[in-house]
Amino acid sequence: MPPIDLVREQLRRYEHLLLLFDAEETAAGVELVIRLKADVPGAHVYRAPLHPRDMAHPQFPWTFQKFLYDCLHDYLCEMFTRNPQQLNAEP
C-alpha cells in the first residue's frame, strides 16, 4: 500500500468536532495536515512530516495515534495569542 494511502486509512479512524485531518504527498514524503473546520482569522493549517521508517513499522497504527495527539497538542498551543512566556505579556 502506498504511504499516502496508509496514512489516510489511519485518519479515517478519527473524527473531531473542530478539526479536519488529511494527508498530502510532498517531495519529501507524506505530511499530516490538520485544519479547522470553520475559518478562524489568524489560524493556520498545521503540517507535520511523517518519516518513511515510521510508516513501515508494524506498530504504525499505535505510533501514529501518539504522533497525531502530539500534533494536536502542538497545533492548539500554537494558537495562543498571548501567554506568560511572551516578553511583552500583560498580567
DSSP file (Angstrom, degrees, kcal/mol; ACC not computed):
  #  RESIDUE AA STRUCTURE BP1 BP2  ACC     N-H-->O    O-->H-N    N-H-->O    O-->H-N    TCO  KAPPA ALPHA  PHI   PSI    X-CA   Y-CA   Z-CA
    1    1 A M              0   0    0      0, 0.0     5,-0.1     0, 0.0     0, 0.0   0.000 360.0 360.0 360.0 133.2    0.0    0.0    0.0
    2    2 A P    >>  -     0   0    0      0, 0.0     4,-2.1     0, 0.0     3,-0.5  -0.314 360.0-115.7 -61.2 146.9    1.4    3.4   -0.9
    3    3 A P  H 3> S+     0   0    0      0, 0.0     4,-2.3     0, 0.0     5,-0.2   0.861 114.2  55.8 -54.5 -39.8    2.4    5.5    2.2
    4    4 A I  H 3> S+     0   0    0      1,-0.2     4,-2.4     2,-0.2     5,-0.2   0.901 109.5  47.0 -61.3 -39.8   -0.2    8.2    1.5
    5    5 A D  H <> S+     0   0    0     -3,-0.5     4,-2.4     2,-0.2    -1,-0.2   0.870 108.6  55.4 -69.0 -36.7   -3.0    5.5    1.5
    6    6 A L  H  X S+     0   0    0     -4,-2.1     4,-1.6     2,-0.2    -2,-0.2   0.924 111.3  43.8 -61.0 -45.0   -1.6    4.0    4.7
    7    7 A V  H  X S+     0   0    0     -4,-2.3     4,-2.5     2,-0.2    -2,-0.2   0.923 113.4  50.2 -68.0 -44.7   -1.9    7.4    6.5
    8    8 A R  H  X S+     0   0    0     -4,-2.4     4,-1.6     1,-0.2    -1,-0.2   0.856 106.5  56.5 -63.6 -33.8   -5.3    8.2    5.1
    9    9 A E  H  < S+     0   0    0     -4,-2.4     4,-0.3     1,-0.2    -1,-0.2   0.914 110.0  45.0 -61.9 -42.3   -6.5    4.7    6.2
   10   10 A Q  H >< S+     0   0    0     -4,-1.6     3,-1.6     1,-0.2    -2,-0.2   0.902 109.1  56.2 -67.0 -40.7   -5.5    5.6    9.7
   11   11 A L  H >< S+     0   0    0     -4,-2.5     3,-1.9     1,-0.3    -1,-0.2   0.799  94.0  67.5 -64.0 -28.4   -7.0    9.0    9.5
   12   12 A R  T 3< S+     0   0    0     -4,-1.6    -1,-0.3     1,-0.3    -2,-0.2   0.695  91.9  63.7 -63.9 -16.4  -10.4    7.5    8.6
   13   13 A R  T <  S+     0   0    0     -3,-1.6     2,-0.4    -4,-0.3    -1,-0.3   0.545  97.4  68.7 -82.7  -7.5  -10.5    6.1   12.2
   14   14 A Y    <   +     0   0    0     -3,-1.9     2,-0.3    -4,-0.2     7,-0.2  -0.916  53.0 173.2-119.8 138.7  -10.5    9.6   13.7
   15   15 A E        -     0   0    0     -2,-0.4     2,-0.3     5,-0.1     5,-0.1  -0.993   9.3-170.0-141.0 139.2  -13.2   12.3   13.6
   16   16 A H        -     0   0    0      3,-0.6     5,-0.1    -2,-0.3    -2,-0.0  -0.957  27.3-133.7-133.0 147.0  -13.2   15.5   15.6
   17   17 A L  S    S+     0   0    0     -2,-0.3    -1,-0.1     1,-0.2     3,-0.0   0.839 106.1  22.3 -66.9 -33.8  -15.8   18.2   16.2
   18   18 A L  S    S+     0   0    0     19,-0.1    19,-3.0    18,-0.1    20,-0.4   0.653 115.1  63.1-108.8 -20.2  -13.5   21.1   15.4
   19   19 A L  E     -A   36   0A   0     17,-0.3    -3,-0.6    18,-0.1     2,-0.4  -0.794  55.5-150.5-120.3 152.0  -10.7   19.7   13.1
   20   20 A L  E     -A   35   0A   0     15,-3.1    15,-2.1    -2,-0.3     2,-0.4  -0.940  17.1-154.6-113.7 140.8  -10.3   18.1    9.8
   21   21 A F  E     +A   34   0A   0     -2,-0.4     2,-0.3    13,-0.2    13,-0.2  -0.916  22.6 151.6-117.1 141.9   -7.5   15.6    9.1
   22   22 A D  E     -A   33   0A   0     11,-2.2    11,-3.2    -2,-0.4     2,-0.4  -0.939  31.5-132.2-153.3 173.8   -5.8   14.8    5.8
   23   23 A A  E     -A   32   0A   0     -2,-0.3     2,-0.4     9,-0.2     9,-0.2  -0.990  18.8-168.2-132.9 143.2   -2.5   13.6    4.4
   24   24 A E  E     -A   31   0A   0      7,-2.1     7,-2.7    -2,-0.4     2,-0.3  -0.979  21.4-122.6-132.2 145.1   -0.7   15.1    1.4
   25   25 A E  E     +A   30   0A   0     -2,-0.4     2,-0.3     5,-0.2     5,-0.2  -0.680  33.9 177.9 -83.5 139.3    2.3   13.9   -0.6
   26   26 A T  E >   -A   29   0A   0      3,-3.5     3,-0.7    -2,-0.3     0, 0.0  -0.773  48.0 -95.2-128.5 175.8    5.3   16.2   -0.8
   27   27 A A  T 3  S+     0   0    0     -2,-0.3     3,-0.1     1,-0.2    -2,-0.0   0.822 127.7  47.9 -61.9 -29.5    8.7   15.9   -2.4
   28   28 A A  T 3  S-     0   0    0      1,-0.1     2,-0.4     0, 0.0    -1,-0.2   0.581 125.4 -92.7 -89.1 -10.2   10.0   14.7    1.0
   29   29 A G  E <  S-A   26   0A   0     -3,-0.7    -3,-3.5    22,-0.1     2,-0.4  -0.959  73.9  -9.9 143.0-123.9    7.2   12.1    1.5
   30   30 A V  E     -AB  25  50A   0     20,-0.7    20,-2.9    -2,-0.4     2,-0.4  -0.942  51.0-161.7-121.7 138.6    3.9   12.3    3.3
   31   31 A E  E     -AB  24  49A   0     -7,-2.7    -7,-2.1    -2,-0.4     2,-0.4  -0.953  18.2-131.5-117.7 138.6    2.6   15.1    5.6
   32   32 A L  E     -AB  23  48A   0     16,-3.3    16,-2.3    -2,-0.4     2,-0.5  -0.727  26.9-157.8 -78.5 134.5   -0.2   15.0    8.1
   33   33 A V  E     -AB  22  47A   0    -11,-3.2   -11,-2.2    -2,-0.4     2,-0.4  -0.978  12.4-177.5-122.5 126.8   -2.4   18.0    7.6
   34   34 A I  E     +AB  21  46A   0     12,-2.6    12,-2.9    -2,-0.5     2,-0.3  -0.989  10.8 164.4-124.1 128.7   -4.7   19.4   10.3
   35   35 A R  E     -A   20   0A   0    -15,-2.1   -15,-3.1    -2,-0.4     2,-0.2  -0.956  39.4-100.2-138.8 158.9   -7.0   22.3    9.7
   36   36 A L  E     -A   19   0A   0     -2,-0.3   -17,-0.3   -17,-0.2   -18,-0.1  -0.517  21.7-137.7 -74.9 145.6  -10.0   23.9   11.5
   37   37 A K  S    S+     0   0    0    -19,-3.0     2,-0.4    -2,-0.2    -1,-0.1   0.889  93.1  48.2 -68.8 -39.4  -13.5   23.0   10.1
   38   38 A A  S    S-     0   0    0    -20,-0.4     2,-0.3    -3,-0.0    -2,-0.1  -0.834  98.3-108.4-104.4 141.2  -14.6   26.6   10.5
   39   39 A D        -     0   0    0     -2,-0.4    -2,-0.1     1,-0.0    -1,-0.0  -0.496  36.7-176.4 -69.1 128.3  -12.5   29.5    9.2
   40   40 A V    >   -     0   0    0     -2,-0.3     3,-2.2     3,-0.1    -4,-0.1  -0.992  31.6-113.5-127.0 121.7  -10.9   31.5   12.1
   41   41 A P  T 3  S+     0   0    0      0, 0.0     3,-0.1     0, 0.0    -2,-0.0  -0.292 101.7  16.3 -55.9 132.4   -8.9   34.6   11.3
   42   42 A G  T 3  S+     0   0    0      1,-0.3     2,-0.3     0, 0.0     0, 0.0   0.210  93.9 123.7  90.1 -15.0   -5.2   34.1   12.2
   43   43 A A    <   -     0   0    0     -3,-2.2    -1,-0.3     1,-0.0     2,-0.2  -0.617  45.7-157.1 -81.2 138.1   -5.5   30.3   12.4
   44   44 A H        -     0   0    0     -2,-0.3     2,-0.5    31,-0.1    -8,-0.2  -0.572  22.8-100.0-107.7 171.5   -3.1   28.4   10.2
   45   45 A V        -     0   0    0     -2,-0.2     2,-0.4   -10,-0.1   -10,-0.2  -0.817  37.9-135.2 -90.8 130.4   -3.0   24.9    8.7
   46   46 A Y  E     -B   34   0A   0    -12,-2.9   -12,-2.6    -2,-0.5     2,-0.4  -0.730  22.8-173.8 -91.6 133.3   -0.8   22.6   10.7
   47   47 A R  E     +B   33   0A   0     -2,-0.4   -14,-0.2   -14,-0.2   -24,-0.0  -0.992   6.6 177.8-129.8 134.3    1.6   20.3    8.7
   48   48 A A  E     -B   32   0A   0    -16,-2.3   -16,-3.3    -2,-0.4     2,-0.1  -0.976  24.8-129.8-139.1 123.1    3.8   17.6   10.1
   49   49 A P  E     -B   31   0A   0      0, 0.0     2,-0.4     0, 0.0   -18,-0.2  -0.442  15.7-143.2 -73.5 143.1    6.0   15.3    8.1
   50   50 A L  E     -B   30   0A   0    -20,-2.9   -20,-0.7    -2,-0.1     3,-0.0  -0.891  17.7-125.5-104.0 134.7    5.8   11.5    8.6
   51   51 A H    >>  -     0   0    0     -2,-0.4     4,-1.8     1,-0.1     3,-0.7  -0.633  11.5-133.6 -81.8 134.0    9.1    9.6    8.4
   52   52 A P  H 3> S+     0   0    0      0, 0.0     4,-1.6     0, 0.0     5,-0.1   0.856 106.5  57.9 -54.3 -37.2    9.0    6.6    5.9
   53   53 A R  H 3> S+     0   0    0      1,-0.2     4,-0.7     2,-0.2    -2,-0.0   0.892 106.0  49.2 -60.8 -39.7   10.6    4.4    8.6
   54   54 A D  H X4 S+     0   0    0     -3,-0.7     3,-0.7     1,-0.2    -1,-0.2   0.888 109.6  50.8 -67.8 -39.1    7.7    5.1   11.0
   55   55 A M  H 3< S+     0   0    0     -4,-1.8    -1,-0.2     1,-0.2    -2,-0.2   0.794 109.3  51.9 -69.0 -26.9    5.1    4.3    8.3
   56   56 A A  H 3< S+     0   0    0     -4,-1.6    -1,-0.2    -5,-0.2    -2,-0.2   0.609  86.5 105.6 -83.8 -12.5    6.8    1.0    7.5
   57   57 A H  S X< S-     0   0    0     -4,-0.7     3,-1.9    -3,-0.7     6,-0.1  -0.437  76.0-129.2 -72.2 140.3    6.9   -0.2   11.1
   58   58 A P  T 3  S+     0   0    0      0, 0.0    -1,-0.1     0, 0.0    -4,-0.0   0.759 108.9  56.0 -60.3 -24.8    4.4   -2.9   12.1
   59   59 A Q  T >> S+     0   0    0      1,-0.2     4,-2.4     2,-0.1     3,-0.9   0.181  70.8 122.4 -91.6  17.8    3.2   -0.8   15.1
   60   60 A F  H <>  +     0   0    0     -3,-1.9     4,-3.1     1,-0.3     5,-0.3   0.854  66.1  57.9 -52.7 -42.8    2.4    2.2   12.9
   61   61 A P  H 3> S+     0   0    0      0, 0.0     4,-1.4     0, 0.0    -1,-0.3   0.893 113.2  40.6 -56.6 -37.3   -1.3    2.4   13.9
   62   62 A W  H <> S+     0   0    0     -3,-0.9     4,-1.6     2,-0.2    -2,-0.2   0.911 117.5  45.6 -77.4 -43.1   -0.2    2.9   17.6
   63   63 A T  H  X S+     0   0    0     -4,-2.4     4,-2.4     1,-0.2    -3,-0.2   0.851 110.3  56.4 -68.8 -31.8    2.7    5.2   16.9
   64   64 A F  H  X S+     0   0    0     -4,-3.1     4,-3.2    -5,-0.3    -1,-0.2   0.901 103.1  54.4 -64.7 -40.2    0.5    7.2   14.5
   65   65 A Q  H  X S+     0   0    0     -4,-1.4     4,-2.6    -5,-0.3     5,-0.2   0.932 110.5  45.4 -60.3 -45.1   -2.0    7.8   17.3
   66   66 A K  H  X S+     0   0    0     -4,-1.6     4,-2.6     2,-0.2    -1,-0.2   0.920 113.4  50.4 -63.1 -43.2    0.7    9.2   19.5
   67   67 A F  H  X S+     0   0    0     -4,-2.4     4,-2.3     2,-0.2    -2,-0.2   0.927 111.5  48.2 -59.4 -46.7    2.0   11.3   16.7
   68   68 A L  H  X S+     0   0    0     -4,-3.2     4,-2.4     1,-0.2    -2,-0.2   0.930 112.8  47.2 -60.9 -47.3   -1.5   12.6   15.9
   69   69 A Y  H  X S+     0   0    0     -4,-2.6     4,-2.1     1,-0.2    -1,-0.2   0.874 111.6  51.0 -65.3 -37.4   -2.2   13.5   19.5
   70   70 A D  H  X S+     0   0    0     -4,-2.6     4,-2.3    -5,-0.2    -1,-0.2   0.902 110.8  49.3 -64.2 -40.3    1.2   15.2   19.9
   71   71 A C  H  X S+     0   0    0     -4,-2.3     4,-3.0     2,-0.2    -2,-0.2   0.891 108.4  53.1 -65.8 -39.8    0.5   17.2   16.7
   72   72 A L  H  X S+     0   0    0     -4,-2.4     4,-2.5     2,-0.2     5,-0.3   0.921 109.4  49.2 -61.4 -43.5   -2.9   18.2   18.1
   73   73 A H  H  X S+     0   0    0     -4,-2.1     4,-2.3     2,-0.2    -2,-0.2   0.946 113.9  45.2 -59.5 -49.2   -1.3   19.5   21.3
   74   74 A D  H  X S+     0   0    0     -4,-2.3     4,-2.2     2,-0.2    -2,-0.2   0.919 112.6  51.3 -61.5 -44.8    1.3   21.5   19.3
   75   75 A Y  H  X S+     0   0    0     -4,-3.0     4,-0.6     1,-0.2    -2,-0.2   0.934 112.2  44.9 -60.4 -48.6   -1.3   22.9   16.9
   76   76 A L  H >< S+     0   0    0     -4,-2.5     3,-0.9     1,-0.2    -1,-0.2   0.887 112.8  51.3 -66.0 -38.0   -3.7   24.1   19.7
   77   77 A C  H >< S+     0   0    0     -4,-2.3     3,-1.5    -5,-0.3    -1,-0.2   0.853 103.1  59.8 -66.8 -33.1   -0.8   25.6   21.7
   78   78 A E  H 3< S+     0   0    0     -4,-2.2    -1,-0.2     1,-0.3    -2,-0.2   0.691  95.3  65.7 -66.8 -17.2    0.4   27.4   18.6
   79   79 A M  T <<  +     0   0    0     -3,-0.9    -1,-0.3    -4,-0.6    -2,-0.2   0.463  69.8 118.8 -88.2  -0.4   -2.9   29.2   18.5
   80   80 A F    <   -     0   0    0     -3,-1.5     3,-0.1     1,-0.2    -3,-0.0  -0.459  47.4-164.7 -60.3 134.3   -2.4   31.1   21.8
   81   81 A T  S    S+     0   0    0      1,-0.3     2,-0.3    -2,-0.1    -1,-0.2   0.599  76.9  14.3 -95.1 -14.9   -2.5   34.8   21.0
   82   82 A R        +     0   0    0      7,-0.0    -1,-0.3    -3,-0.0    -3,-0.0  -0.963  67.9 165.2-155.0 142.7   -0.9   35.6   24.4
   83   83 A N    >   -     0   0    0     -2,-0.3     3,-1.7    -3,-0.1     6,-0.1  -0.973  48.8-102.2-152.4 162.9    0.9   33.5   27.1
   84   84 A P  T 3  S+     0   0    0      0, 0.0     5,-0.1     0, 0.0    -1,-0.0   0.691 113.2  66.3 -63.3 -18.7    3.0   34.1   30.1
   85   85 A Q  T 3  S+     0   0    0      3,-0.1     2,-0.2     2,-0.0     3,-0.0   0.622  77.3 102.3 -80.1 -11.1    6.2   33.2   28.3
   86   86 A Q  S X  S-     0   0    0     -3,-1.7     3,-1.2     1,-0.1    -4,-0.0  -0.504  73.1-137.1 -71.8 139.7    5.9   36.3   26.0
   87   87 A L  T 3  S+     0   0    0      1,-0.3    -1,-0.1    -2,-0.2    -2,-0.0   0.831 104.2  42.8 -65.5 -31.9    8.3   39.1   26.9
   88   88 A N  T 3  S+     0   0    0      2,-0.1    -1,-0.3    -3,-0.0     2,-0.1   0.168  83.0 136.4-102.1  18.4    5.6   41.7   26.3
   89   89 A A    <   -     0   0    0     -3,-1.2    -7,-0.0    -6,-0.1     0, 0.0  -0.433  46.5-140.3 -68.8 135.7    2.7   39.8   28.0
   90   90 A E              0   0    0     -2,-0.1    -4,-0.1     1,-0.1    -1,-0.1  -0.695 360.0 360.0 -92.6 149.9    0.5   41.8   30.3
   91   91 A P              0   0    0      0, 0.0    -1,-0.1     0, 0.0    -2,-0.1   0.503 360.0 360.0 -67.4 360.0   -0.8   40.4   33.6
